[in-house]
Structures are given as C-alpha cells and as structure tokens.
Amino acid sequence: MQTATADRPSGPLIWVHAPPPKDRAATAQLLARLAEARPDLTVLLTEAGTAPPWAEGADLPALLYAAPPPDRQRAALGFCQHWRPDLALFFPATLPATPATQAHATGAALFLIARDIPRGWQRRWRIGTGLTRRLLRRFDRLYAQSAEIALALRAMGVPRWQIAACGPLDEGSAALPFAPAEREALALLLAGRPVWLAAGTRAPEDPVAVAAHAAIIRHMHRLLLILVPDDPARGPALAQRLRAEGWEVGLRSAGDEPTAETQIYLADTVGELGLWLRLAPVSFLGGTLGAGGGPDPCAAAALGSAILHGPMTETHAAHFERLTKARATRPVQDAASLAQGLGELLAPERAAHLARAAWDVTSAGTVATGRIVQRMLDTLDMAEAG
C-alpha cells in the first residue's frame, strides 16, 4: 500500500472510506475480486490514523492510502474534485454526509454496504427527515445484509429499487491449499477407516481430545484421530507422552505414515491444515475450550467438514455466529460432550447434514460478494462508455 501522492492515477478509481472492523475482511475480499476483474483499477482507501494493515491482505496492484476528507463542504469538494472517484463505497457506521454528497456531485456512483444501522444515525441525522432521505437516495445501491436492515432503510424513505438484500458477504473463507498427490496417497492409506480431526489444539485441550477419542474407540476400534497441535514444536514431546500412555502414535514431522495400527496421528507440521480437513469428515476446532482462539470455522466449512467447537469463539466471532444461526456447528463443553458429539457426527448422514448447512453459509457469502462486484463492474463500464 502506498500513501497517496498529489496526482490522481489514470484509469478507474474506487474510493473506499473507513470500513468498520467487522467489515474489513469482507471489504478486502470484495476489493481483491474487483482487482482480479479489472487489473487497471486503483483503490483509494481513506481511514484515520496510519495505513491500515488489514488492507494489505487484499493483494491489490494499486492501493493508495489517504487521510479522510474533512466533513466540511469546501474541503470535501476539493478532495472529490482532485481524486475524481468513479465509484465510492461507504458503510453506515462511518458514512460522512458531506464528502458522500460531494462525491455524488462530482460524478461518482455511491454504494453502501450495511451490516447494521448505527444508533447514532438517529441523533446525528434525524432519521425520517428530508436530509436523510436526500442523502441515501443519492446512492446507486444500498446493500442490506439482513431483512431487518432492508426494512429499516425502507422506513427511512429509501425506495425499494435502491435496496438489495444480499446477506453476509464473503470474509475470506476460501478453501485452504493442499497437495493433491499427498491427499490421494493418504486417502489410500486410510481407506475404510473412520477419521476425525482435532485442529489447532492448545496444550490443555490435548487431553480433552484424547479422552473423547478413548471413549469412542471402545466401540469404533479402527477410529483414527488426526491431532494438529497449535504449536508444531510440541509434537515430539506430545507423541512421547501419548506413547507412554499406551497409544499407537504416528508423528508427521518424523516421516511416519498412518498404518492400520495407528490410533493417533500427530500432524505437527506447518501449512497442511487444508490436507487434514479434506481427509476428516468431522473436525473439532481447538482454541475454543479456553482463551486464545483457533482455526477459522469457515475454513472447515468450505471443505465440507462437520464442525465441533467449544464456547470460546471470540477470535472468529462473526463466522461462528453465522454458522451457529444456521445450526451448522455442534457446541461442546468438555471431553464428555465432545465424545457425545463426536459419536453422533461419525454417523455419515448426520455429519453430511451439518457439513451441508455450513457449506450453504460459506457459499452464500461468495455469491453475495459476487453480486456486488458485478454491479460495481457494470457501473464502471457504463461510466467509461458514457
């Protein structure tokens, strides 16, 4: 990301103003897809403070950063006349009335993505007055991420044709990479064996996963646990301890492969979570039985793995909330509830039901983002043609 220079670059320019924290991941995904379709696109990001690190993940060929324009008419007009954005993207919590108005006056198409409606709107803009209606009616599209938000916008006097109910957007839940040849080889080794995954477990969670495994393996003797510790460096010592407890353990970092006798396979390597999620139809996400967090549940959902997790989901709160509302995960509290949930989900039809619900949630976000991207691209094409 570069700090904006004095000159406006040639070609189409999109101004993105201050995405709130909850919208940053989705914004990065949206911008990346726009840039993929239009490599000549420049994105001008305005946000208070220093250049935000979250936008670096958008991987854009031309991403500029500038301080937000003052919410005063002359300064806002000067900003918009200088940068001449073809399109401007705003969010309710950070929407500046005067700069948005001046962007529209200088020819920019305005887009709003609304996850929620801030209470401050009522105090600052007097909801229901002509001022609010005139501002919002300048927008090309207002994307409401829920039916409740769409109704709230309608109550403000926004015409129905301006509002598009899009649902939650894609926040980067693309499938994790893997080595296809390695997956094929391991799938042959595991053919016919029931498998489950404990991903990103912290040290206090290791015995919980192992205890749940012990409870199930009494009735399902060929069951294999793939255990991925949060820190790969813990692998060798953990393997030694488990062997001392009587378990048949394979250690990935030592070059071991799972055999017919292996009961626990310690995957203590970096960057292979996508491989294990593709091999295990059921996954427990570590870091959720205590503080610290663990893997993004959308990574497991995108790969069709049924998800078990503990109560501590703050690290990926928005993703867990969406999956929970869709009844696409199974919460657990301890080794006993993990064993119970695992026993139920190892039934293929139950795991498939949960995994399909999770897949529907993640794929819906990709579709919603795609619709907004296509509308923006069409708007840019019309501006260039006109």
N, C-alpha and C positions, 0 to 999 in steps of 0.2 A: 504494500500500500504506500502511495506517495502522498505527501502533503500537497494540496492543490497549489499550482503556480498561478501567475497572473493571467495566463492565457487560457481560453477555452479550447480544448482539443477539437479537432474536426470530427465529423461523424455524429451519430446519435448519442445523446447523453440522457441518462436517467438520474434524477435527484432522489436519494433515499434519505429521509430525515428521521434520525434518532429512534430506531426500533427499540421498544422496551425489552428488558431482559428475557421475558418469556417468549418474545417473538424473534429473537436473534437467530436461533438455529434455523427456523423456518425461512427467515429472510435470506440467510446465507445459501440455503438450498435453492430458493427461487432465483437469486442472482446468478448462481452457477448455471442453472438451466437456461436462463436468458443469454448468458455469455456463450454457452455452447451453441445456441441457435444463431447468435449474432456476434461473431468474434470482433467486429468493429465497434462494439458497444463500449461506452465509457460510463462508469457509475461514479457519481459524486455523492459521498456519504458525509452528512453533517451530524455531528454529535458533540456534546460538551466534553471538555477535557482533551486528553491526548487521543491519538488514533486508536480506535478500539481493536484489541487483538482478536475478538470473535470473528471479524470480517475477513481476517486473513484466510480462514478456512474456506471461504467462498471460491478461492482459486481463480480469480478474475484476471484477465490480461490487462485491464486498465481500470484500476480502482483508486480514486482520488479521495482525499480527506480534507475537509474544511470545517472551520468553526460555524455553528449555526448562525443564520442571519438574525439580527435583532427583530423583535416583534413590533417594529415601527414602520410606517408606510414608506418613507423615503428610502431608508436603509434596505428594506425588503425588496423594494422595486429595483434599486441599484444592483442588488445581488442577483435577482432574476434576469435583469437585462444583460448582465455580464455573462452569466453561465448559460442562459437561454435553454433550459432543460426542455426536452421533447416530452418527457413524462416525469411525474413526481409521485412518489409513494410515501404515504403518511400512515400513522397509527393513532387511534383515538387518544391514548394517554399522553402523547407528545405533540399533538397536532397544533401548530401555530397558526392562528387565524389570519393574521396579516400576510405573512410570507406565502401561505397557500393561496390567498386571494390574488396576490401579485403574480404568482406563478401562472395561475389561470389567465390573468390579464395579458401576460407575455406569450401566451400560446401553448403552455404545457397542458397535457391531459393529466387529470388528477385521479389517483387511485387511493382508496382507503381499505386497509385490512383490519377488521375489528374482531379481536378475540373477546373483548368485553367493552362495556361503556363505563368510563370512569365517573364516579360520583361528582367529581369536580366540574364536570360539564354543566351541571345544573346551577352551580354557584357562579361560574365564570361566564357562561354563555346564555344563561336564562333559557333553558330548553323550552321549546314551543314558540319562541318569539320569531319574528321575521328574520333577525340576524342569523340565527342558527340555520333556518331553512335556506336562506340565500347562500350561506357558505357551503352547506352539504350538497346543494343542488348544482354546484359548480363541478362536482366530481363526475368523472366518466363512469366509474363503478365503485360501489361500496360493498366489499365482500364481508359477509357476516358468517362467523364460524359456528353459529348455532341458530336455531329457530328463534330463541329468546332475543338474541341481538337483532335479528331481522325485524322482529315485532317492535323493538324499541326504536329502531331507525324509522320505521313506518309511523310510529307515534310522534316523532319529531317533524313529521310532514315531508319526509323524503319519498318521492314517487316510487311505486313498486318496481318500475322498469330499471331504476338505478341500483337496486339491491340484488345481490346474488348470494344465495345461501350456499357456502362452499364447504362447510365443515372444517375440522382441524387440518392444517397443512403438513406437508412432509417436513420432518425435522432432522433428516439425515439418517434414516433407518435402512439405508441401502445394505444389501447383504454383504457380510464380511468376506474378504478374499480367502481362497484356499487353493491347495494344489490338487487338481483333479486326479492326477495319477496316484497320489498318496491316498486320496479318499477311496479310489477304486480298490487299491491294494488292501487297505484296512477293512473295507466293506466285505471283501472276500474272507479275510481272517475272522470277522465277526459274524459271518453268515449264520442266521438262525438263532443267534444269541440275543436275549433282551438286554438293552443297554440304557443307562441313564447317565446324565452329566451333572456334576456339581461344579459350577463355573465361578472362578474368582473368589473362592472361599478364603476367609481370613482364618488365622490360627485357631481362634475359639470355635469356629464353625466346622473345622475338620472333623472333630469327634462327633458332632451332631450328624453330619452327612454319613459318617462311617456307622454310627449307631442305627440310623434309618436303614442303611444298606444291610446291616446284620439282621434286622428284623424281617426284611423282605426275602433275603437269600435263603432263609429257612424253608420257605415254600417255593422259591423260584431258584433252584440250585445253580443254574447257569447264568444268573444275572451278573452283569459287569458294570461296575462303577468307574466312569472316567472322571478323575478328580483333578481339577485345574486350580492350583493354589494361586492366591493373589500375587505372591512373590515367587517367581520360579526358583530363586535361590533356596527356598525352603524345601524343595523337592527331595534331595538326597536324605536329609535328616528325617523327613516325614516318612519316606519309604522304609528307612531303617526301623523306625518306631513301629510302623504298621506290621512289618515282618516279625518283629519281636512279639507282637500281639497274636501272631499266628496266621496272618493274611498272606495269600499269594499275590505279590505285588510286582508289576512291571513299571520300569522307570524310563520315561521317554528320553530324558537327557543322556541316559546311559546306552541308548540304542536298542532298548528292549522293545519287542513287539508283543501285543497281547496274544497269549496262547489259550488253549482250551482250559487250562488250569488257572489262568489269571483271574483273580476276583476284583482287584482294584488296579486300575492303570493310571499312574500318576503322570499327567501331561504337563510337565514342568518346563515348558518351552514358551518362547515369545512369538506372538503373531499367528497362532494356529487355532484361535477360538472358533473361527469360521469353519474349520475342518471338523472340530468336535461337535459343533451344533448341527452339522449336516449328518453326523453319524448317530446322534442320540435323539430319539423322538420325545424324550422328556428331560427337562433341564431345571435344576434348582439354581437360582441366581444368588451367589454368595454376596456378602457385604450387606445383606438385608436383615440379618438377625441381630445386628449391632450397628454402631455408628461407623461411618466410613464409606458406605455405598459400594456398589459393584457394577457389573456389566449393564449396558443399556438393554432394557427388556425388548425394545423394538428390533435389536439385532437378532435375538432368538425368535421373535415373532415372524420376522421376514424370512426365516429359514424353516418355518413350519415346526418348531419345537414347542411342545406344550410347556408352560411356564409355572414353576412353583417359586414362591418368594416369601421372605419374612416381612415384618411390619415396618422396617426402616427403609423407606423408599424415597427419601428426600433428594438424593442425588439426581434421580431421574423422575421427579415427582409428576411432571406433566404427562410423561409417557405412561407411567404406572396408572395415573388417574384415568386416562383414556382407555387403557386395557381393562381396568377394573370395572368401569362403567359398562363395557361390552361383555363382562363376565368371561374374559379371555385369559384370566390367570387364576391360580389357586393359592390363596394365602396360607402360610403355616406359621407356627409359633415356636416349635421345638422339635426334638428328634421324634417324639411320638406322632405329632401331627404331620411331620414330613414323611414318616413311614406310611401313615394312613393315606395321605395324598398321593404318594408315590405308588402305593398298591392299587389305587383306583386308576391312575393315569397310565399305568403299564398295560391296562386293557386297551388294545389298539383303537377301538371305536370311541372311547372316552377321550383319549389323547388327541385323536383326529378332530373331535368336536371342539376342544379347547384351542387347538392349533389353528383351526379354520377361523374361529372367531377373532383370534389375534391377527391372523393374516388379513382379514377383512379390514381391521382397524388401520394397519400399516399401509395397505394398498390404497385405501380411501384417501389418505393424505397425499400420496403420489398423484392420484387423479385430480384432487383439488388444486394442488400446486400447478399441475399441467394446464388446467383451465385458465388460471390467472396468467400464466406465462403466455399462453396462446393469445389471450385478449390483449396483452401488452404488445406482443409482436405485431398483431394486426393493427393496433393503434400506431405503432412506429411506421409500419408500411404505408398506412393511409396518409400519415403526416408527410412522408417522403414523396408520395405520389402527388399530393396536393400542392 
